[in-house]
Amino acid sequence: MLDVKLNRRDPLPLYDQVCAEIRRAIADGEIGPGERLPPARDLAAVLQVNTNTVLRALRLLRDDGLLEFRRGRGVTVAGSARQGT
């Protein structure tokens, strides 16, 4: 499972924190290109946040070119964090 830590006292919105943690995991090689992320519902349950919070973060990362959404295959890593920034 992806190691994501959230700080609820941080003024940064939770979805931005999720984005930053996934971006960090990609940059650190914790997850690499082509690897699947856990389903948003599972990730939300582990983080104890609303599923929509996780989905918003995933959409932002998709828009940055880091993730790909594929029907029936889930969310996969498209490239490295350096490529997306």
C-alpha atoms as a printed R data frame, in Angstrom:
   type eleno elety resid chain resno       x      y       z
1  ATOM     1    CA   MET     A     1   0.000  0.000   0.000
2  ATOM     2    CA   LEU     A     2   1.114  3.511  -0.756
3  ATOM     3    CA   ASP     A     3   2.634  5.269   2.280
4  ATOM     4    CA   VAL     A     4   0.750  8.584   2.521
5  ATOM     5    CA   LYS     A     5   0.799 10.778   5.612
6  ATOM     6    CA   LEU     A     6  -1.645 13.648   6.156
7  ATOM     7    CA   ASN     A     7  -1.424 16.439   8.714
8  ATOM     8    CA   ARG     A     8  -4.911 17.616   9.595
9  ATOM     9    CA   ARG     A     9  -3.502 20.680  11.383
10 ATOM    10    CA   ASP     A    10  -1.728 21.868   8.239
11 ATOM    11    CA   PRO     A    11  -3.592 24.751   6.540
12 ATOM    12    CA   LEU     A    12  -2.943 23.077   3.167
13 ATOM    13    CA   PRO     A    13  -6.149 21.372   1.957
14 ATOM    14    CA   LEU     A    14  -6.222 17.585   2.336
15 ATOM    15    CA   TYR     A    15  -6.451 16.997  -1.430
16 ATOM    16    CA   ASP     A    16  -3.249 19.053  -1.912
17 ATOM    17    CA   GLN     A    17  -1.547 16.987   0.782
18 ATOM    18    CA   VAL     A    18  -2.618 13.765  -0.969
19 ATOM    19    CA   CYS     A    19  -1.262 15.180  -4.264
20 ATOM    20    CA   ALA     A    20   2.049 16.072  -2.654
21 ATOM    21    CA   GLU     A    21   2.417 12.649  -1.038
22 ATOM    22    CA   ILE     A    22   1.672 10.743  -4.250
23 ATOM    23    CA   ARG     A    23   4.025 13.043  -6.160
24 ATOM    24    CA   ARG     A    24   6.716 12.353  -3.520
25 ATOM    25    CA   ALA     A    25   6.150  8.591  -3.767
26 ATOM    26    CA   ILE     A    26   6.594  8.749  -7.543
27 ATOM    27    CA   ALA     A    27   9.737 10.906  -7.247
28 ATOM    28    CA   ASP     A    28  11.239  8.589  -4.607
29 ATOM    29    CA   GLY     A    29  10.584  5.524  -6.754
30 ATOM    30    CA   GLU     A    30   8.108  4.074  -4.272
31 ATOM    31    CA   ILE     A    31   5.768  3.673  -7.247
32 ATOM    32    CA   GLY     A    32   7.004  3.691 -10.811
33 ATOM    33    CA   PRO     A    33   5.660  4.198 -14.316
34 ATOM    34    CA   GLY     A    34   3.017  1.639 -15.230
35 ATOM    35    CA   GLU     A    35   2.224  0.699 -11.626
36 ATOM    36    CA   ARG     A    36  -1.373  0.809 -10.447
37 ATOM    37    CA   LEU     A    37  -2.479  2.886  -7.503
38 ATOM    38    CA   PRO     A    38  -4.931  1.483  -4.983
39 ATOM    39    CA   PRO     A    39  -8.585  2.278  -5.751
40 ATOM    40    CA   ALA     A    40  -9.642  5.743  -4.554
41 ATOM    41    CA   ARG     A    41 -12.169  4.200  -2.167
42 ATOM    42    CA   ASP     A    42  -9.477  2.063  -0.498
43 ATOM    43    CA   LEU     A    43  -7.013  4.929  -0.294
44 ATOM    44    CA   ALA     A    44  -9.694  7.178   1.223
45 ATOM    45    CA   ALA     A    45 -10.534  4.534   3.833
46 ATOM    46    CA   VAL     A    46  -6.889  4.164   4.855
47 ATOM    47    CA   LEU     A    47  -6.414  7.948   5.045
48 ATOM    48    CA   GLN     A    48  -9.777  8.421   6.763
49 ATOM    49    CA   VAL     A    49 -10.901 11.075   4.280
50 ATOM    50    CA   ASN     A    50 -13.808 11.356   1.885
51 ATOM    51    CA   THR     A    51 -13.434  9.496  -1.412
52 ATOM    52    CA   ASN     A    52 -14.039 12.765  -3.272
53 ATOM    53    CA   THR     A    53 -10.937 14.243  -1.606
54 ATOM    54    CA   VAL     A    54  -8.795 11.447  -3.032
55 ATOM    55    CA   LEU     A    55 -10.495 11.671  -6.425
56 ATOM    56    CA   ARG     A    56  -9.816 15.403  -6.591
57 ATOM    57    CA   ALA     A    57  -6.129 14.796  -5.860
58 ATOM    58    CA   LEU     A    58  -5.930 12.043  -8.473
59 ATOM    59    CA   ARG     A    59  -7.589 14.277 -11.080
60 ATOM    60    CA   LEU     A    60  -5.058 17.033 -10.410
61 ATOM    61    CA   LEU     A    61  -2.192 14.595 -10.857
62 ATOM    62    CA   ARG     A    62  -3.810 13.300 -14.059
63 ATOM    63    CA   ASP     A    63  -4.043 16.863 -15.354
64 ATOM    64    CA   ASP     A    64  -0.319 17.289 -14.579
65 ATOM    65    CA   GLY     A    65   0.444 14.188 -16.668
66 ATOM    66    CA   LEU     A    66   1.583 12.003 -13.770
67 ATOM    67    CA   LEU     A    67  -1.368  9.595 -13.750
68 ATOM    68    CA   GLU     A    68  -3.543  7.891 -16.343
69 ATOM    69    CA   PHE     A    69  -7.139  6.838 -15.767
70 ATOM    70    CA   ARG     A    70  -8.205  3.752 -17.691
71 ATOM    71    CA   ARG     A    71 -11.626  2.201 -17.475
72 ATOM    72    CA   GLY     A    72 -11.351 -1.307 -16.106
73 ATOM    73    CA   ARG     A    73  -7.663 -0.913 -15.289
74 ATOM    74    CA   GLY     A    74  -7.769  1.781 -12.615
75 ATOM    75    CA   VAL     A    75  -5.274  4.550 -12.119
76 ATOM    76    CA   THR     A    76  -1.684  3.990 -13.230
77 ATOM    77    CA   VAL     A    77   1.460  6.084 -12.989
78 ATOM    78    CA   ALA     A    78   2.189  7.685 -16.364
79 ATOM    79    CA   GLY     A    79   5.625  9.161 -15.692
80 ATOM    80    CA   SER     A    80   8.052 10.443 -13.107
81 ATOM    81    CA   ALA     A    81   7.421 13.474 -10.904
82 ATOM    82    CA   ARG     A    82  10.175 15.321 -12.737
83 ATOM    83    CA   GLN     A    83   8.385 14.848 -16.068
84 ATOM    84    CA   GLY     A    84   5.134 16.210 -14.703
85 ATOM    85    CA   THR     A    85   6.535 19.434 -13.260
